[in-house]
Amino acid sequence: MLMCIAYVQPITRGELSSFFGKEVSRDLIGVLRAQDFIASGPRSPQPGAHTYVTTKNFLSQFGLDTLRQLPDFEARGRRPVLQGEVARRGHHAGICRCWL
């Protein structure tokens, strides 16, 4: 879940649910927020949809200074399978779903 948020942010809970093919619970989002791994992101264009982004604590806990230090899976010869709205965004969105 964190990997998906880190690579695609800002992202809504609905988009996360689409990636995983099942509902992402508010409780799980609450746990990640309580541990200061994620926070509210910019306003979503979808009415009532909150977006989430990773925090400085997330970076610190994983030994990163910036999100640019996340592994570049495409450079390692892996090709993401992109789906839905995030597929239209590009970037590393497919990492959340599966790899070919």
MARDREN-102678 format. One record per residue (C-alpha): residue in three letters; x, y, z. Coordinates in steps of 0.2 Angstrom, whole numbers. Layout:
<node><residuo>ala</residuo><c1>X</c1><c2>Y</c2><c3>Z</c3></node>
...
//
This chain:
<node><residuo>met</residuo><c1>0</c1><c2>0</c2><c3>0</c3></node>
<node><residuo>leu</residuo><c1>14</c1><c2>12</c2><c3>5</c3></node>
<node><residuo>met</residuo><c1>23</c1><c2>8</c2><c3>-11</c3></node>
<node><residuo>cys</residuo><c1>8</c1><c2>12</c2><c3>-21</c3></node>
<node><residuo>ile</residuo><c1>5</c1><c2>29</c2><c3>-13</c3></node>
<node><residuo>ala</residuo><c1>24</c1><c2>33</c2><c3>-14</c3></node>
<node><residuo>tyr</residuo><c1>25</c1><c2>31</c2><c3>-33</c3></node>
<node><residuo>val</residuo><c1>8</c1><c2>38</c2><c3>-38</c3></node>
<node><residuo>gln</residuo><c1>4</c1><c2>52</c2><c3>-25</c3></node>
<node><residuo>pro</residuo><c1>-7</c1><c2>61</c2><c3>-24</c3></node>
<node><residuo>ile</residuo><c1>-19</c1><c2>46</c2><c3>-24</c3></node>
<node><residuo>thr</residuo><c1>-37</c1><c2>43</c2><c3>-18</c3></node>
<node><residuo>arg</residuo><c1>-43</c1><c2>28</c2><c3>-8</c3></node>
<node><residuo>gly</residuo><c1>-54</c1><c2>24</c2><c3>-22</c3></node>
<node><residuo>glu</residuo><c1>-39</c1><c2>23</c2><c3>-34</c3></node>
<node><residuo>leu</residuo><c1>-30</c1><c2>12</c2><c3>-22</c3></node>
<node><residuo>ser</residuo><c1>-45</c1><c2>1</c2><c3>-21</c3></node>
<node><residuo>ser</residuo><c1>-45</c1><c2>0</c2><c3>-40</c3></node>
<node><residuo>phe</residuo><c1>-27</c1><c2>-6</c2><c3>-40</c3></node>
<node><residuo>phe</residuo><c1>-29</c1><c2>-19</c2><c3>-27</c3></node>
<node><residuo>gly</residuo><c1>-46</c1><c2>-25</c2><c3>-34</c3></node>
<node><residuo>lys</residuo><c1>-54</c1><c2>-24</c2><c3>-16</c3></node>
<node><residuo>glu</residuo><c1>-60</c1><c2>-10</c2><c3>-4</c3></node>
<node><residuo>val</residuo><c1>-46</c1><c2>-1</c2><c3>5</c3></node>
<node><residuo>ser</residuo><c1>-52</c1><c2>2</c2><c3>22</c3></node>
<node><residuo>arg</residuo><c1>-53</c1><c2>18</c2><c3>31</c3></node>
<node><residuo>asp</residuo><c1>-45</c1><c2>9</c2><c3>46</c3></node>
<node><residuo>leu</residuo><c1>-29</c1><c2>5</c2><c3>36</c3></node>
<node><residuo>ile</residuo><c1>-28</c1><c2>23</c2><c3>30</c3></node>
<node><residuo>gly</residuo><c1>-30</c1><c2>28</c2><c3>48</c3></node>
<node><residuo>val</residuo><c1>-16</c1><c2>17</c2><c3>54</c3></node>
<node><residuo>leu</residuo><c1>-4</c1><c2>24</c2><c3>40</c3></node>
<node><residuo>arg</residuo><c1>-9</c1><c2>41</c2><c3>45</c3></node>
<node><residuo>ala</residuo><c1>-7</c1><c2>38</c2><c3>64</c3></node>
<node><residuo>gln</residuo><c1>11</c1><c2>31</c2><c3>61</c3></node>
<node><residuo>asp</residuo><c1>14</c1><c2>47</c2><c3>51</c3></node>
<node><residuo>phe</residuo><c1>18</c1><c2>38</c2><c3>35</c3></node>
<node><residuo>ile</residuo><c1>5</c1><c2>47</c2><c3>25</c3></node>
<node><residuo>ala</residuo><c1>-5</c1><c2>63</c2><c3>26</c3></node>
<node><residuo>ser</residuo><c1>-19</c1><c2>72</c2><c3>17</c3></node>
<node><residuo>gly</residuo><c1>-13</c1><c2>78</c2><c3>0</c3></node>
<node><residuo>pro</residuo><c1>-20</c1><c2>91</c2><c3>-12</c3></node>
<node><residuo>arg</residuo><c1>-39</c1><c2>93</c2><c3>-15</c3></node>
<node><residuo>ser</residuo><c1>-45</c1><c2>80</c2><c3>-27</c3></node>
<node><residuo>pro</residuo><c1>-55</c1><c2>85</c2><c3>-43</c3></node>
<node><residuo>gln</residuo><c1>-68</c1><c2>71</c2><c3>-38</c3></node>
<node><residuo>pro</residuo><c1>-81</c1><c2>78</c2><c3>-25</c3></node>
<node><residuo>gly</residuo><c1>-78</c1><c2>71</c2><c3>-8</c3></node>
<node><residuo>ala</residuo><c1>-62</c1><c2>61</c2><c3>-12</c3></node>
<node><residuo>his</residuo><c1>-47</c1><c2>65</c2><c3>-1</c3></node>
<node><residuo>thr</residuo><c1>-30</c1><c2>62</c2><c3>-8</c3></node>
<node><residuo>tyr</residuo><c1>-15</c1><c2>55</c2><c3>1</c3></node>
<node><residuo>val</residuo><c1>4</c1><c2>58</c2><c3>0</c3></node>
<node><residuo>thr</residuo><c1>19</c1><c2>51</c2><c3>9</c3></node>
<node><residuo>thr</residuo><c1>27</c1><c2>61</c2><c3>23</c3></node>
<node><residuo>lys</residuo><c1>44</c1><c2>66</c2><c3>28</c3></node>
<node><residuo>asn</residuo><c1>43</c1><c2>52</c2><c3>41</c3></node>
<node><residuo>phe</residuo><c1>40</c1><c2>40</c2><c3>27</c3></node>
<node><residuo>leu</residuo><c1>56</c1><c2>46</c2><c3>19</c3></node>
<node><residuo>ser</residuo><c1>66</c1><c2>45</c2><c3>35</c3></node>
<node><residuo>gln</residuo><c1>60</c1><c2>28</c2><c3>40</c3></node>
<node><residuo>phe</residuo><c1>65</c1><c2>21</c2><c3>23</c3></node>
<node><residuo>gly</residuo><c1>82</c1><c2>30</c2><c3>23</c3></node>
<node><residuo>leu</residuo><c1>77</c1><c2>42</c2><c3>9</c3></node>
<node><residuo>asp</residuo><c1>80</c1><c2>60</c2><c3>7</c3></node>
<node><residuo>thr</residuo><c1>68</c1><c2>63</c2><c3>-8</c3></node>
<node><residuo>leu</residuo><c1>55</c1><c2>52</c2><c3>-18</c3></node>
<node><residuo>arg</residuo><c1>68</c1><c2>53</c2><c3>-32</c3></node>
<node><residuo>gln</residuo><c1>78</c1><c2>40</c2><c3>-23</c3></node>
<node><residuo>leu</residuo><c1>64</c1><c2>27</c2><c3>-24</c3></node>
<node><residuo>pro</residuo><c1>70</c1><c2>13</c2><c3>-35</c3></node>
<node><residuo>asp</residuo><c1>67</c1><c2>15</c2><c3>-54</c3></node>
<node><residuo>phe</residuo><c1>59</c1><c2>-2</c2><c3>-58</c3></node>
<node><residuo>glu</residuo><c1>58</c1><c2>3</c2><c3>-77</c3></node>
<node><residuo>ala</residuo><c1>77</c1><c2>6</c2><c3>-78</c3></node>
<node><residuo>arg</residuo><c1>79</c1><c2>-12</c2><c3>-71</c3></node>
<node><residuo>gly</residuo><c1>70</c1><c2>-19</c2><c3>-86</c3></node>
<node><residuo>arg</residuo><c1>53</c1><c2>-22</c2><c3>-78</c3></node>
<node><residuo>arg</residuo><c1>38</c1><c2>-16</c2><c3>-87</c3></node>
<node><residuo>pro</residuo><c1>23</c1><c2>-10</c2><c3>-77</c3></node>
<node><residuo>val</residuo><c1>5</c1><c2>-15</c2><c3>-81</c3></node>
<node><residuo>leu</residuo><c1>-5</c1><c2>1</c2><c3>-80</c3></node>
<node><residuo>gln</residuo><c1>-23</c1><c2>1</c2><c3>-77</c3></node>
<node><residuo>gly</residuo><c1>-37</c1><c2>14</c2><c3>-75</c3></node>
<node><residuo>glu</residuo><c1>-35</c1><c2>33</c2><c3>-71</c3></node>
<node><residuo>val</residuo><c1>-17</c1><c2>30</c2><c3>-65</c3></node>
<node><residuo>ala</residuo><c1>-12</c1><c2>23</c2><c3>-82</c3></node>
<node><residuo>arg</residuo><c1>-16</c1><c2>39</c2><c3>-90</c3></node>
<node><residuo>arg</residuo><c1>-5</c1><c2>48</c2><c3>-77</c3></node>
<node><residuo>gly</residuo><c1>10</c1><c2>38</c2><c3>-83</c3></node>
<node><residuo>his</residuo><c1>26</c1><c2>37</c2><c3>-71</c3></node>
<node><residuo>his</residuo><c1>27</c1><c2>21</c2><c3>-60</c3></node>
<node><residuo>ala</residuo><c1>9</c1><c2>19</c2><c3>-58</c3></node>
<node><residuo>gly</residuo><c1>9</c1><c2>1</c2><c3>-63</c3></node>
<node><residuo>ile</residuo><c1>20</c1><c2>-5</c2><c3>-49</c3></node>
<node><residuo>cys</residuo><c1>4</c1><c2>-5</c2><c3>-38</c3></node>
<node><residuo>arg</residuo><c1>-4</c1><c2>-18</c2><c3>-49</c3></node>
<node><residuo>cys</residuo><c1>8</c1><c2>-31</c2><c3>-56</c3></node>
<node><residuo>trp</residuo><c1>23</c1><c2>-34</c2><c3>-67</c3></node>
<node><residuo>leu</residuo><c1>26</c1><c2>-43</c2><c3>-83</c3></node>
//
